[in-house]
Amino acid sequence: MMNMRAASVFTSVAVALVVAPAVFCQTPAPRSEFEVASVKPAAQASPGNLSVGVHIDGAMVRCTYLSLLNYLNMAYDVKDYQIIGPDWLASEHYDIVAKRPDGVEGEKALRGMMASLLADRFKITMHRETRDLPAYALVVGKGGLKIKEVPPDTDDVDNSKVDVNVTGGGRGGTTVNLGGGSSISYQMTTLTAKKVNFASVIDSLSKFLDRPVVDMTGLTGRYDFTLEYSAAELRNLVRASGADASMIPDFGDPTISIFTSVETLGLKLEARKAPVEVIVIDSVQKIPTAN
């Protein structure tokens, strides 16, 4: 059984896995700025009562209880392992409320404004470089894919409003709603994806394991599937979030892992080395400047 303290951490871990890639999915635009913005450390979460997520409604952008690492993911379209910096980037949480200038719309502008805001309030300096990193390649197995693509929806989507919301967080697990019927649910032993593409869960796999996972499936559709993981892999995920992994107890069949689970989908994880572009944080302050 998962105790309430473990459940609370489990919720924040789940958000860290999927919020950033769901909302910002390309490289940032040239420097632009929000019309007005508030950045402040998030209030301490109490067990079983954690409000976290991203809400974009017209010009207003509200982000709750996200780490600075999450915000950097958003602004620069990178995975956690592509950001080299102090450990606290994943463990310190902040709330941001901001307003876009009138007439400034689109994801590209939003990413640029987020990058500018982080640089200004946290006094971030950084540089990019390429490093050869040990990785796993997610590929289709020799027997072919064993799950079927979910047919695309024909309903129109309102792009002026974007929500990435988290529900649950207790012993019933945590569900991250990505909108449009797409979601990822985290239980103690399983990850259940509905109408999700593999790019949306690739960073989850990286955190469960000990190295980055590169999507080399060539699959662009959306799928329903379930993955099982071990207690050791769940502890990897919790450590990657900056939380205490010792609260996660032993559970389940020790022969089951992410490696065996992806094979049930007709996929395989192959160990390789891959050149990965990374962002190196040269300097950053933990307390944001005054609003």
C-alpha positions in Angstrom: 0.0 0.0 0.0 1.1 3.5 -0.7 1.1 5.8 2.3 -0.2 9.4 2.0 3.2 11.0 2.0 4.2 8.7 -0.9 1.0 9.4 -2.7 1.6 13.2 -2.5 5.1 12.8 -4.0 3.8 10.4 -6.6 1.4 13.1 -7.8 4.1 15.7 -8.3 6.2 13.1 -10.1 3.5 12.3 -12.5 3.0 15.9 -13.4 6.7 16.4 -14.0 6.6 13.6 -16.5 3.9 15.0 -18.8 3.0 18.6 -18.3 5.9 20.2 -20.1 5.8 18.2 -23.4 2.0 18.4 -23.6 1.9 22.2 -23.6 5.1 23.4 -25.3 6.3 21.2 -28.1 8.8 23.1 -30.3 11.8 25.4 -29.9 11.3 28.8 -28.4 10.8 32.0 -30.4 13.1 35.0 -30.4 12.9 37.0 -27.2 9.4 38.3 -26.3 7.8 39.1 -23.0 4.6 38.8 -21.1 2.7 42.0 -20.5 2.7 41.3 -16.7 3.8 38.2 -14.7 3.9 37.0 -11.1 6.5 34.4 -10.1 6.6 33.1 -6.6 7.7 30.0 -4.7 4.7 27.5 -4.4 3.1 26.9 -1.0 4.2 23.6 0.7 1.9 20.8 -0.4 0.1 18.8 2.2 -0.4 15.0 1.8 -3.4 14.1 -0.3 -4.1 17.8 -1.1 -1.9 18.8 -4.1 -3.1 21.3 -6.8 -0.8 21.2 -9.8 -1.1 21.8 -13.5 -1.2 24.3 -16.4 -4.2 26.3 -17.4 -4.2 28.6 -20.5 -7.3 30.6 -21.2 -7.1 33.3 -23.8 -4.3 35.7 -22.7 -4.0 34.3 -19.2 -1.5 31.6 -18.4 -1.6 30.0 -14.9 1.0 27.3 -13.8 0.7 25.8 -10.4 3.3 23.9 -8.3 5.7 23.2 -11.1 9.5 22.9 -10.7 12.0 25.2 -12.4 13.0 22.1 -14.4 9.4 21.8 -15.6 9.4 25.4 -16.7 12.7 25.0 -18.6 11.2 22.0 -20.3 8.3 24.1 -21.4 10.4 27.0 -22.7 13.0 25.1 -24.6 11.3 21.8 -25.6 13.9 19.6 -23.9 13.6 16.5 -21.7 14.9 16.5 -18.1 18.1 14.7 -19.1 18.9 17.5 -21.5 19.2 20.1 -18.8 22.5 20.0 -16.8 22.2 22.0 -13.7 21.9 21.9 -9.9 19.7 19.2 -8.3 17.3 21.7 -6.8 15.9 22.5 -10.3 13.6 19.5 -9.9 12.8 19.8 -6.2 11.9 23.5 -5.8 8.3 24.4 -7.0 6.9 27.7 -8.2 3.6 29.3 -9.3 3.4 31.6 -12.3 0.5 33.7 -13.4 1.1 35.8 -16.5 -0.8 37.7 -19.2 0.2 37.8 -22.9 0.1 41.1 -24.7 -3.0 41.8 -26.8 -2.8 40.2 -30.2 0.1 37.9 -29.3 -1.0 34.3 -29.7 0.4 30.9 -30.6 2.7 28.4 -28.9 5.8 29.8 -30.4 5.3 33.2 -28.9 4.3 31.6 -25.6 7.5 29.6 -25.4 9.6 32.7 -26.1 7.8 34.6 -23.3 8.3 31.8 -20.8 12.1 31.7 -21.7 12.4 35.5 -21.2 10.5 35.3 -17.9 12.7 32.6 -16.5 15.9 34.3 -17.6 14.8 37.6 -16.0 13.4 36.3 -12.7 15.9 33.6 -12.0 18.9 35.3 -13.6 19.7 32.3 -15.7 22.7 32.1 -17.9 23.2 28.9 -20.0 24.9 27.5 -23.1 24.2 24.6 -25.4 26.5 21.7 -26.3 26.2 18.1 -27.6 27.2 15.1 -25.5 27.3 11.4 -26.3 25.0 9.9 -23.7 24.1 6.2 -22.9 20.6 5.7 -24.1 17.9 3.2 -24.9 16.3 3.2 -28.4 12.6 2.4 -28.4 12.0 0.3 -31.6 9.3 -1.9 -33.0 10.1 -5.6 -32.3 10.7 -8.2 -34.9 7.2 -9.5 -34.5 5.6 -6.2 -35.3 3.5 -3.9 -33.2 0.9 -5.7 -31.1 -1.5 -2.8 -30.3 -3.8 -1.0 -32.7 -3.9 2.8 -33.5 -6.8 4.7 -32.1 -8.8 6.3 -34.9 -8.4 10.1 -35.0 -11.3 12.3 -33.7 -13.3 14.5 -36.1 -14.3 17.0 -33.4 -12.9 20.5 -33.7 -10.5 21.5 -30.9 -10.5 24.9 -29.3 -6.9 25.9 -29.3 -7.5 29.1 -27.3 -7.9 27.1 -24.1 -5.3 24.5 -23.0 -5.5 22.5 -19.8 -3.2 19.9 -18.4 -4.8 18.9 -15.1 -4.0 16.3 -12.5 -6.6 14.4 -10.5 -6.3 11.9 -7.7 -3.0 11.5 -5.9 -4.2 9.2 -3.2 -4.1 5.5 -3.0 -6.2 5.3 -6.2 -3.3 6.7 -8.2 -2.9 9.9 -10.3 -4.4 10.7 -13.7 -3.0 13.5 -15.9 -5.6 14.7 -18.4 -4.0 16.0 -21.6 -7.3 17.1 -23.2 -9.1 15.7 -26.2 -9.7 12.3 -24.4 -5.9 11.8 -24.0 -4.6 10.9 -20.6 -1.9 9.1 -18.6 -2.8 7.3 -15.3 -0.1 6.3 -12.8 -0.9 3.5 -10.4 1.5 1.9 -7.9 2.5 -0.7 -10.5 1.2 0.4 -13.8 1.1 3.3 -16.3 -2.1 3.4 -18.4 -2.2 5.5 -21.5 -5.3 6.4 -23.4 -5.1 8.0 -26.9 -1.5 8.9 -26.4 1.4 8.9 -28.8 4.8 7.4 -27.9 6.5 10.9 -27.8 4.2 11.8 -24.9 5.5 8.9 -22.7 9.1 8.7 -23.8 10.3 11.0 -21.0 8.4 8.8 -18.5 10.3 5.8 -19.7 13.6 7.7 -19.3 12.9 8.5 -15.7 11.9 4.9 -14.9 15.2 3.7 -16.3 18.8 4.9 -15.8 19.3 6.7 -19.1 17.5 8.6 -21.8 15.0 6.8 -24.1 14.9 7.8 -27.8 11.8 7.2 -29.8 12.8 5.3 -32.9 9.5 3.5 -33.6 8.5 5.8 -36.5 5.0 5.6 -35.1 3.0 8.9 -35.2 -0.5 7.6 -34.2 -2.2 7.5 -30.8 -2.7 4.3 -28.9 -4.2 2.8 -25.7 -1.8 0.7 -23.7 -0.7 -0.3 -20.2 2.9 -0.7 -19.0 4.0 -2.4 -15.8 7.1 -1.4 -13.8 9.0 -2.7 -10.8 9.5 -1.1 -7.4 13.1 -0.3 -8.3 12.0 1.5 -11.5 9.4 3.4 -9.6 12.2 4.5 -7.1 14.2 5.7 -10.1 11.3 7.9 -11.2 10.8 9.3 -7.7 14.6 10.1 -7.4 14.4 11.8 -10.8 11.8 14.2 -9.4 14.0 15.2 -6.6 11.9 13.4 -4.0 12.8 10.8 -1.4 12.6 7.3 -3.0 12.9 5.5 0.4 9.1 5.9 0.9 8.4 3.5 -2.0 8.0 -0.1 -0.6 8.9 -3.3 -2.4 6.0 -4.7 -4.4 5.0 -6.9 -7.3 6.7 -9.6 -9.3 10.5 -8.8 -9.5 10.7 -10.4 -13.0 8.3 -7.7 -14.4 10.0 -4.5 -15.6 9.6 -1.7 -18.2 11.8 -3.9 -20.5 9.4 -6.9 -20.4 6.3 -4.7 -20.4 7.1 -2.9 -23.7 7.7 -6.3 -25.3 4.0 -7.1 -24.7 3.2 -4.1 -27.0 5.5 -5.4 -29.8 8.3 -2.9 -28.8 11.8 -3.3 -27.6 14.4 -1.2 -25.7 17.9 -1.4 -27.1 21.0 -0.1 -25.3 22.9 2.4 -27.5 24.9 5.6 -27.3 23.4 8.7 -28.9 24.5 12.3 -29.4 22.2 14.5 -27.4 21.9 18.3 -27.4 21.9 19.5 -23.8 21.5 22.9 -22.1 24.1 23.6 -19.4 22.9 26.0 -16.7 26.0 28.2 -15.9 24.3 30.2 -13.2 20.8 30.4 -11.7 19.3 31.8 -8.4 16.8 29.8 -6.4 14.7 32.8 -5.2 13.0 34.7 -8.1 13.3 38.5 -8.2 10.4 40.5 -6.9 7.3 40.8 -9.1 
